[in-house]
């Protein structure tokens, strides 16, 4: 792990008040001057709202306002240096309960990197940026056996950043690594913005998404994050509210019926969320979707499942 320097070390040191009712299991922080967020480009108008620094002091007031006790900080760059940076942030901010980093799981040399990071108590998982790779089947072909064995030996988890066309390949990966704890980020990004143009839920991606998610849910070691869904919506649904609930209800119903409340994990995907709605709007919408569940099941999704899956310390 690289030593903190004045250019990269975080300065915010804050402890959230108890009692907690919610854990945000998926959020990002970034500092553009670090230079490795290749996807976050200034020349892409659609990203203008989030093309700035987002640091602990930006997020902390939102967490305090909404009773969020801990977060899981997830990688936003495919670099080892960014994971070092996130672990620095986690050291300085008690409310960051876990870090999901990036490492090239196809390289045997990554074993040494994982062993170094695993000395940090908040390093919990790795996430290859599968959605950005040109080969949809990369995850089924390229992970190195030594790296995968190391992940399991160290008790680490795997965040799967996938889209509907990756699901068949993710299933092949899981066939090779059935004991690896996996969480599917953002419910595999159902392409909700395309529904109207493609004839509703008869769109080409819809049935493969439903089939793939159903098959994933049959594997007890696989969880699913209820996060990042508003940014997949189109039109008025992106802002949440009634339109957002109507767009997300079929997704929610599918997830609850297949994974059940005990393997769904709530997250915000902030600040990417800001491309569609704000933190309060997503909390209101996700809470509305949960209304039909028991209080115990709602607590599991908002809090307990994240603790169990990532091994967070309360």
N, C-alpha and C positions, 0 to 999 in steps of 0.2 A: 504494500500500500504506500503510495507516495505521501511524503510529508506535506502538511498544509503550508501554504505560502500566503503572504498578504493579498495576492491577487485572486486566490480561490477560496480561502477560508471564510466560513460564514461568521457573522458577528452577532446574530440574534440568539439570545439565550432566554427562553421563556418556558414556563411550566403552566400547563392548563389546569384550571380548577376542577375538582371533582364536584359532583358525581357525574360520570360519563353515561351516555345513553347510546352513543353511536361511534363507530370507527369508520373512517374513510379509508377503504382498502385500496384506493387507486388514485393517486395524485402525483403531479410533477412539479419540480422547481428547476429553473434554469437561469443561467447567466450567459447572455449572448456572446460576450467578449471571450468566453472560453473557446469558441470557434469550432465545436464539433457537432452542432445541431444542423446537419446538412439539409434536412427536410424543411427547416424553419427559415425560409428564404424571404428576404425583403422585397423581392420582385414578384411575389405571389400575392395579389390583392386580397384573395380570400383569407390569407393568414395575417392581415394587417393588425387585427385586434389583439393578437397574441404575440406579435413580433416585438417583444420588449422583455426585460428581465422580470422574472417572477421568483421572488425569494421569500424566506420565512416570514418576514414582516408583512408581506402582502397577503399571506394565507391565514396567519394566526387570528386576525379579527373575525374572519368567517368561521373558523372553528369554534371560537369562543361564543359567537352569536348563536350557533346552532348545536351546542352541546356535544361537539366532537372531541373525544378524549385523546385519540391517537390517529395517526395516518400511516399508510404504507407508501413510501416514496418509490416511484417506479422510473426506470431509465427512460430517457428521451433521446439518447445518442448511442450509436453503435461504437462505443469506445471504452476501453478500460479506464481511461482518465476520468470519464464522467462518473463511473462507479466510485472511484476514490473520492471524488468531490461530494457525492451523495452521502458517503459514509462519514465524511467530515461534518456535513450538515446534521446527520443523525446524532453524532457525538455531542454537538452543541445545542441540540433542541430535543428536550425530553419527549415531546409529543410526537416525534417521528419514531414510531414503534418498530418499523422494519424497512429494509431497503431491498428492492428487486433490481439487480444490476444486469449488465450486459457482459458477455464473454463469447468468443467464437467457439461454439461447442464442437466445431469440426476439427479443431487443432489440439493435438495431445499436449502442447505446451500450456494450454489453459488449465490443466490440472494444478500446476503450481500456483497460478493466480487464484484459483478457487480456494486452495488451502490457506493462502495468505488472508483472503477476505473473510474466511470462515472463523478466523480468530476474533473478528468483531461480532459482538453478541447480537447486533441488529441486522447483520447480513442474512437474508432469508431465502432468496430465490434468484434465478436468472431468467432473462427474457430475450431471446433472439428476436430481432425485428423481422419476423417472417413475412409480414404483409408487404415489406419493401423489397424483398428479394425477387429477382426475375423468374426464378423457377418455383412454381407452386408446390412441387414435390420435394423441395430441398430438405424439409424436416424428415422425410421418410428415407433419405439417402445419405445425408452428409454428417450427422452427429457421430463423433468418434466414440467407440465403446469405452475407452479409458475415461473420457470426460463424463460420460453418462454414469459409469460406475462410481466415479468420484462424487458426483452430485448426490447419489443415494447414500454413499458411505458417510458423507458429511451431513446428512439429514436435510438437504436443501430441496426446494420446490422448483417448479417450472411454470412460468407464466406463458401461455400460448397466445401471441398476438396474431390472430388469423382472421380471414374472411371466409365466406361460404365455400369458395372453391378450394380452400385448403383442407377442409374437414376430412375428406377421404384419405388424404396423406397424413394428417394428424392421427387418424385411427391406425394407420400402418405403423407409425412411430410408437404408439401406445402398445401395439401388439409386441413390439420388441422390448418395451420397458414398462411392463404392467404394474410394477410396484412403485413407480415414480409418481409422487403427488403432483397433479397438474390442475391448474385453473385456467379456464378459457376466458380471456379478457373480452369485455364488451359484448358478451354473448355471441362472439364470432361475427360481429358487425353485420347484422341483417341489413340489406340495402334498401331501407325504407323509403328513401327519396325517389326511388325508381318505380314505386308501386303503381301510381296513377298512370304513368306512361306505359307501363307493361301489363296493364289489365289486372291490377290488384294483386292478391296473393297467388295468382297464376303466373307471376313472373318466373323467368327461367331459373333464378337462383333460389326461389322460395322453397320448393319441395326438397332439393338437395340440402338446404339449410335445416329444414325440419327433420329430415331423415338423419343427417349427420349429428345434429344435437341430440336426437333421441338415442342414437347408438352410443354417443359419448356418455350420456347419462346412465347407461347400463353398466358402466364401469365405476365401481364404488370409489376409486381414488381420484375421480375427476370432479372438480367443482366448476362453478360458473359465476363470473362477476356480472352483476346488474349495474352496469356503468357504461359511459360512452355512447348511449343510445340516442340522445337528442341530436347529436351532431350527425347521426345517420339519417335523420328525418329531413323532409323537405317542407317548404312553405310555412304556414302558420304553426305546424306541429313542432318546429324547432324551438319555439319559445316556451313550450310546455303548455300548461293550462289544459282546457278541455280538448283542444285539437291534439296536443301531445299525448294525452291519455288515450284518445281514440286510436292514434297511430301505434302506440306501444302496447295496448291491451292484448292483441294477438301474440305478441312476443312474450309478454309476461305470462299469459295463460300457458303457452308452450313450455316455458322454463319451469313453472311451478308444477305442471303435470308430469314432467320428466325428471327433473333433478330433485324436486321436493324442497321444502324450506330449509332443510338441514345442509344443503350443498349449494345454496345461493349466497353470494357475498356482495354487500352493497359497497359501491364506490362512486366517486364523482367524476373522475377524469379531468379535474380542474388542473390547469387553466384552459386546456383544450375545450372544456365545457363552454367557456366564454364565447366561442364561435357561434353558439346557438342560444344559450340562456345563462342566467346567473345561478349561483350556488343555491339560493333560496328557492328558485323556481324548480330546480331538479329535486331538492328535498321534498317540496310540496307534492310534486308529481309522483315520485317514487313512494311516498307515504300513502298517497291516494290509491296507488296500485296494490299496496299491501293491506288495505282496509279489511278485506275479506278473510284475512288470516288471523289465527289466534294471537294473543299478546306474546306467548312464548315463541311462536314461529317468527313473528316480526322482530323480536329481540335477537333471534338467531341470525336473521339476515342482516340486521343493522350492526350487530356487535359480535355475538358469540362465534359465528362461523369463521370470521376473520382471525379471531384469537386462536382458534383451534388449528386452522389450516396453516397459518404462518408461524405459529408458536410464539405469539406475542406475549410479553411480560406486562401484566397489569399493575 
